[in-house]
Amino acid sequence: MSRNRKIDWQCIAACVAFALPAFASAQEQVSWAEDVLPIFQAKCQECHRPDSIAPMPLLTYEHASAFAPLIRYRVENRVMPPWHVNPDVGIQDFINERGLTPEERETILAWVDQGAPEGDMSLAPAPLEFDEALVWRLQEQMGSAPDLVVESEPYDLPAVTQDKWFRPLVPTGLTEEKWVKAIEIRPKDAQTRRVVHHALAFLLQEETEMVGLPEDADIPLGPRLFMEWAVGKAGQIFRPDSGKLMLPDSQILWEVHLHAMGERVPAAQVEIGVWFHDEPPRHRTILSMLDARGPRSLDIPPNEIAVTQGTFVLAAPARLENFQPHMHMRGKAMSMEAIYPDGNREMLAFVDNFQWNWQINYVFAENAAPLVPKGTMIITTAWHDNTANNPYNPDPTQWVGWGDRTVDEMAHNWVDVTYLGQEDYERMLADRYARLAQEPSGSE
Ligand code: HEC
């Protein structure tokens, strides 16, 4: 079975690596206490601790050394920490970067190759302290609790059942227009967290006139997706000059994907927290699906790697805030390119190591987020691996098409598009060139 093959490979690669410490002699001596623990504190322990999302803690030398071969394997393959964008292609400047630097990677690999030595613990940094209270993750950064909280209805999930999609419609209760500065979704409690695979929140509202968008452009409002929750993504803060618009009498349409874990959860419930701008921001951001959908949507033959492309033409100048591929078990890679009206073509981002159980939103840094002119065509390319080489492939003999179940496929590219008027666009471009010109060159 393909699952077993994966585990064998993991073991072979890891065990061989572990058995060859002599090969690492070119590297300086590294130790857990002085070199590796500081990296784990910064890049692993947020998830690898009790009551967080990872399967095992990596807090102490005992924890980490027991998993040394597996750690080497996952770090070398760029699966852990979960950050799967290619480090050499496209934009590399992200505000939520959590990958390892090349030096950090080398240090972890050398540590395992040298036999995972502990070193002198009197030289180690103090253990981190974690705040276990159930708080909004963005609360500290935003400086307050959310201005608005909307809960889904509770759902009674039996101990054993097929996957369920629960779609309650809940009023936001807003009586005036609001501009959204930040959004976060979370499961309401630990029980819910165990059974919620992902949760989407769509914002339903009547829009009779286009508010906050450049005039005389036919801008698609997209699928009205407001925010989603999945392992690896909790929320988002918009840039100070932009935000999402919420209207009076709006409603949240939830889509909660639940799977039973052998124990009844009588009230599975998720909630969304929203922080508002005090003043309307200058620009409006619309979450858009720049999907890779071919003429036949998706057509993935058995035992093949299928490539699918979709295009999206920007009806007005825009700033592209992020890149977020979404595929399922056969998802292998996704790229986002721009073809500018002058014919130039540019690779913006490339996730070459897609892991279907991770929904990672790669948010570009302020100075890196592409500012693109009206008429730019965005090309999203998706690769699906339906061969036996894909360790997650449940059955390489099946034809696969577009669908909701994890054994069906998708090829979404969720991008927050901030639309700009022509003058704003030109001003922002000029400002950016000026800022970049001021930066000391060759400092990196
Ligand atoms: C954002 C949360 C997160 C961060 C950060 C993170 N991990 Fe993980 N890790 C997970 C989760 C969840 C899993 C289990 C699912 C999976 O394998 O993708 C996992 C799995 C693993 C596994 C495989 C365990 C197994 O039994 O197969 C290893 C090894 C690992 N992580 C090491 C690391 C190391 C080393 C770091 C830091 C350099 C790190 N992780 C950072 C969440 C995280």
Boltz pocket constraint, residues with backbone or C-beta under 6 A from the ligand:
constraints:
  - pocket:
      binder: B
      contacts: [[A, 39], [A, 40], [A, 43], [A, 44], [A, 45], [A, 46], [A, 47], [A, 48], [A, 53], [A, 54], [A, 55], [A, 67], [A, 70], [A, 71], [A, 72], [A, 74], [A, 75], [A, 80], [A, 81], [A, 82], [A, 98], [A, 231], [A, 232], [A, 357]]
      max_distance: 6.0
